[in-house]
Amino acid sequence: MRIYFDNAASTPISEEVLATITQHLKESFGNPSSIHADGRKGRTIIEEARKIIANHLNASLGEIFFTSGGSESNNMAVKCAVRDLGIKTIISSQIEHHCVLHALQSLEEFQDIKILHVKLDKKGRVDMENLKELVSQNSKDTMVSLMHANNEIGTMMDLQAVADMCKEHGVLLHSDTVQTVGRFPIDVQETNIGFLSGSAHKFHGPKGVGFIYINSENIIGPYINGGSQERNMRAGTENTAFIAGMAKAYDLANLEMESRTSTIKELRQYLIDQLQSNFNDLQFNGDWDGQCLYTVLSVSFPATAKTDLMVFSLDIAGISASGGSACSSGVETGSHVMSTLIPEDLRKTVRFSFSHYNTKEEIDVLIGKLKEIIS
Ligand SMILES: Cc1ncc(COP(=O)(O)O)c(C=O)c1O
């Protein structure tokens, strides 16, 4: 049996979610836009799913839209804010996920949007004084786009503090919450946020489906033109079964959040203890012992010929981990996050990321394999 420590890249689908999807693939094949009974059945399933997601976020039904995942949701937020809400300046960071980073680069290049980067420390923490300066210098045509938790090093932003700051200065806030929805409680009534994003495969749901929350005050037009699906905001026949599967996964993630969190925190701490007692000269990255995603531990090993091939050697030994983020090209190109934060660092970084399906026994196996690889 392989051991899977790459849950920040994607999570295994849960049995309950699989059962939900299979049932709907078999039984709910009607086009949700059709007016006959089979179509209406699909529509009901989609609206039930919307209700589950909206309830857990304390949002209203009209504020949740289904998408193909985190990348689409984040693109939709920043591009529609520019197109429809008059946004001309976006305050962001250099360690955002590529779907935000590259979307902003294209807005800068083709639409003359000003992109400002907030200062970060070596752990990837937002310099709140610098953010305040940037936010207060800019006004109504400004948006902040900052991720809630970094997928490579786990460092978390104080979302409530940033949301309060944006509210005080009348600045719109988008947050890439792909790594945190279903892992931390988020209440959009308490936290003043314009847009947030979710992706089902990060919380034991299927790939290729996600959602965006859009605060009802932000009136934007369609992101994909065509039919009037998703209240005219995103055309295309809905993936009924996967939307239902995502809602099931999100429901379980929220209902079981406490127990999953404590299981994963314990595993992460166990790995930290084992690494510290078995190896010298390791470096934990990000705000690992502070405000950090409990699912992620990024570790840098001294650069040697053996550690250079660490992810590959672990793979051969039956263990999946990652060199940084999941790379869409399948080729390891190095981490833009680590090279931004610690450019002088030549160490070899491995990201271990956990789910409640992992066990201490798996960590023991990992430690044994690491010893073999390094010695
Ligand atoms: C922080 C973050 N944002 C966005 C995405 C993209 O999500 P998706 O794979 O659903 O497009 C990911 C996935 O790796 C992520 O970790």
The ligand as an SDF file (V2000), in Angstrom:
LIG
                    3D

 16 16  0  0  0  0  0  0  0  0999 V2000
   -4.2060   27.8820   -2.6260 C   0  0  0  0  0  0  0  0  0  0  0  0
   -4.7280   27.2850   -3.8850 C   0  0  0  0  0  0  0  0  0  0  0  0
   -5.4430   28.0500   -4.7190 N   0  0  0  0  0  0  0  0  0  0  0  0
   -5.9500   27.5660   -5.8580 C   0  0  0  0  0  0  0  0  0  0  0  0
   -5.7580   26.2580   -6.2330 C   0  0  0  0  0  0  0  0  0  0  0  0
   -6.3300   25.7460   -7.5240 C   0  0  0  0  0  0  0  0  0  0  0  0
   -7.4330   24.9210   -7.2990 O   0  0  0  0  0  0  0  0  0  0  0  0
   -7.9260   23.8950   -8.4400 P   0  0  0  0  0  0  0  0  0  0  0  0
   -6.9530   22.7860   -8.4600 O   0  0  0  0  0  0  0  0  0  0  0  0
   -9.2810   23.4620   -7.9590 O   0  0  0  0  0  0  0  0  0  0  0  0
   -8.0110   24.6690   -9.6990 O   0  0  0  0  0  0  0  0  0  0  0  0
   -5.0070   25.4140   -5.3940 C   0  0  0  0  0  0  0  0  0  0  0  0
   -4.7250   24.0000   -5.7860 C   0  0  0  0  0  0  0  0  0  0  0  0
   -3.5900   23.5580   -5.7480 O   0  0  0  0  0  0  0  0  0  0  0  0
   -4.4900   25.9400   -4.1820 C   0  0  0  0  0  0  0  0  0  0  0  0
   -3.7840   25.1760   -3.3400 O   0  0  0  0  0  0  0  0  0  0  0  0
  1  2  1  0
  2  3  1  0
  2 15  2  0
  3  4  2  0
  4  5  1  0
  5  6  1  0
  5 12  2  0
  6  7  1  0
  7  8  1  0
  8  9  2  0
  8 10  1  0
  8 11  1  0
 12 13  1  0
 12 15  1  0
 13 14  2  0
 15 16  1  0
M  END
$$$$
